[in-house]
Amino acid sequence: MEHITLLLGIVIVTALVFDFTNGFHDTANAMATTISTGALKPKTAVAMSAVLNLVGAFLSVEVAKTISGGIINEEGIRTEVIFAALVGAILWNLLTWLLGLPSSSSHALFGGLIGAAVMSAGWSSVNGSTVVTKVLLPAIAAPLVAGLAAMLATRLTYRISNKAGEQATSKGYRAGQITSAGLVSLAHGTNDAQKTMGIITLALVTGGVLAPGSNPPMWVIVSAGIAIALGTYLGGWRIIRTMGKGLTDLAPPQGFAAQTSAATVILASSHLGFSLSTTQSCSGAVMGSGLGRKGGVVRWSTATRMFVAWGLTLPAAGLVGAGAEFLTKQGTWGIALTGALLIAGSAVIWTLSRRQPVTVDNVNDVDGEPAGVVTTAIAAVTPPPAGTVAAADDLKTTIPGPDATEPARTATV
């Protein structure tokens, strides 16, 4: 560490700031459904998630190696490129947090890195095959696989618990939901914390401190784990509200199914070195669990805004990263100006967020967004879960079925 220059030190600190924003941006992945269903109190949930994120950071380095030696060619890349990439990623993270959109911190980092590398050394500096196989394909497959798994798991859980009492199953699924939320937090640490480890390791390689292909040093692993844990504890309440209440209305069985499905996908990808978006996996699982319950629906207007954010993340962060790299190429004054713009942009976003703050006290408040045509149509033709009876201001009366196993029917009196 005695060979670390001032610029390299600034890059390392900036990378840890990104890791911190990644933590509060992605807290919703693990804890949004747990908070929205009441399985855990908000502060307890984020504290639990923070600890498990820290633990997960020590379990693997496969994703870190993908980033430090796979996305871009290390030779010829200057340390300033890493700084510019982080500027693009941080600003996109903060902007989507302000809008309450669960976009991908991973893709923000990749976009910033690719844009800055291309501006610095041209398209040959990017390993296209690695980007396609370990970034783009997982980005498409992960939410689809997690969503389908969550939908099937939700249907299975309701079928299994159909004959059991609602109170007993609710308690059981709340306990299971807490366990699965912890598993998602652990998985998040094994995947997202490693991305910062990889970017710091890449900076150390470009600065000549480490040899190409080196694993992250222990101090890098510890600092990245602590940074993402602190960000997680802060709680990204805006995105937690969107994930927990904005996409669909979740019951404990749905939350359990969604989190278990997402955790399985994330852990599998971490083992294979796929740097997928944990946000996209968890969002897909939440939507799948919403569609898996009879009478459950997805608020497609919110989902559409989220999909647009997903599509814009790579190119938007890439453009900001490229612009930041253009400035850093001008010399010391360009690096200083880039840092000043990062601080100013972050301050503006924070100031705007204070106009309508979302805190631990109002995170479960529903904005009352209309369901939309598709959602209303699905709700109209899909019966509610077995055992529930609809009533409207005493205008309907319950007619029992011919036997105990047939759901009760309602008729207008």
HELIX and SHEET records of a PDB file:
HELIX    1   1 LEU A    6  SER A   36  1                                  31    
HELIX    2   2 PRO A   42  GLY A   56  1                                  15    
HELIX    3   3 GLU A   62  GLY A   69  1                                   8    
HELIX    4   4 THR A   79  LEU A   98  1                                  20    
HELIX    5   5 SER A  105  ALA A  121  1                                  17    
HELIX    6   6 TRP A  123  SER A  125  5                                   3    
HELIX    7   7 GLY A  128  VAL A  131  1                                   4    
HELIX    8   8 VAL A  132  LEU A  136  3                                   5    
HELIX    9   9 LEU A  137  ILE A  160  1                                  24    
HELIX   10  10 GLU A  166  THR A  206  1                                  41    
HELIX   11  11 MET A  218  LEU A  234  1                                  17    
HELIX   12  12 TRP A  237  ARG A  241  1                                   5    
HELIX   13  13 THR A  242  GLY A  246  3                                   5    
HELIX   14  14 PRO A  252  LEU A  272  1                                  21    
HELIX   15  15 THR A  278  GLY A  292  1                                  15    
HELIX   16  16 TRP A  300  THR A  328  1                                  29    
HELIX   17  17 THR A  332  SER A  353  1                                  22    
HELIX   18  18 VAL A  373  VAL A  381  1                                   9    
SHEET    1   A 2 LYS A 396  ILE A 399  0                                        
SHEET    2   A 2 ARG A 409  THR A 412 -1                                        
END                                                                             
